[in-house]
Amino acid sequence: AAPGKLLVVPVDGSRWLSMREVLDGLSQKGHEIVVLAPEVNIHIKPSENFVMKMYPIPFTKEEVHGSI
């Protein structure tokens, strides 16, 4: 299969940690990946394997961290 373009809108938490491994593998196979994530999150961090786009949310970092 030919490499393609992927848009990923992840949910923060343990599912993201598993998904990141998959994205790393897809990136190594030539896929172009854009991850769309909230500005305030716990686990979703930039990587050299994908482009990260952030969007604002109406919560502070303290509110997000306090909800887990």
C-alpha positions as CSV (number, residue, x, y, z in Angstrom):
1,A,0.0,0.0,0.0
2,A,1.1,3.6,-0.7
3,P,1.7,6.0,2.2
4,G,-1.1,8.4,2.9
5,K,-2.2,11.3,5.0
6,L,-3.8,10.8,8.4
7,L,-5.8,13.1,10.6
8,V,-5.9,11.9,14.3
9,V,-8.1,13.4,16.9
10,P,-7.1,11.5,20.1
11,V,-8.6,11.2,23.5
12,D,-6.1,12.0,26.3
13,G,-5.1,9.2,28.5
14,S,-4.0,5.6,28.2
15,R,-5.6,5.2,24.8
16,W,-3.3,7.9,23.4
17,L,-0.2,6.2,24.8
18,S,-1.1,3.0,22.8
19,M,-2.1,5.0,19.7
20,R,1.2,6.9,19.7
21,E,3.1,3.7,19.2
22,V,0.9,2.9,16.1
23,L,1.5,6.4,14.8
24,D,5.2,6.1,15.2
25,G,5.1,2.9,13.1
26,L,3.0,4.5,10.4
27,S,5.3,7.5,10.3
28,Q,8.3,5.2,9.7
29,K,6.4,3.7,6.7
30,G,6.0,7.1,5.1
31,H,2.6,8.3,6.2
32,E,2.0,12.0,6.9
33,I,0.2,12.4,10.2
34,V,-1.5,15.4,11.7
35,V,-2.6,15.2,15.4
36,L,-5.4,17.6,16.5
37,A,-5.3,18.0,20.3
38,P,-6.6,20.4,22.9
39,E,-4.1,23.1,24.1
40,V,-4.5,21.8,27.7
41,N,-4.0,18.0,28.0
42,I,-2.1,15.5,30.1
43,H,-0.4,13.0,27.8
44,I,-0.6,14.3,24.2
45,K,2.8,15.8,23.4
46,P,4.6,16.8,20.2
47,S,6.8,14.3,18.3
48,E,9.1,14.4,15.3
49,N,6.9,11.7,13.8
50,F,3.8,13.9,13.3
51,V,2.6,17.5,13.0
52,M,0.7,18.7,16.1
53,K,-2.2,21.2,15.8
54,M,-3.7,22.6,19.0
55,Y,-7.1,24.1,19.6
56,P,-8.3,26.1,22.7
57,I,-10.6,24.6,25.3
58,P,-12.4,26.5,28.1
59,F,-10.5,24.7,30.9
60,T,-7.3,25.5,32.8
61,K,-4.5,23.0,33.2
62,E,-5.4,22.7,36.9
63,E,-9.0,21.8,36.1
64,V,-8.0,19.2,33.6
65,H,-5.4,17.6,36.0
66,G,-8.0,17.7,38.8
67,S,-10.5,15.7,36.8
68,I,-8.4,12.6,36.7
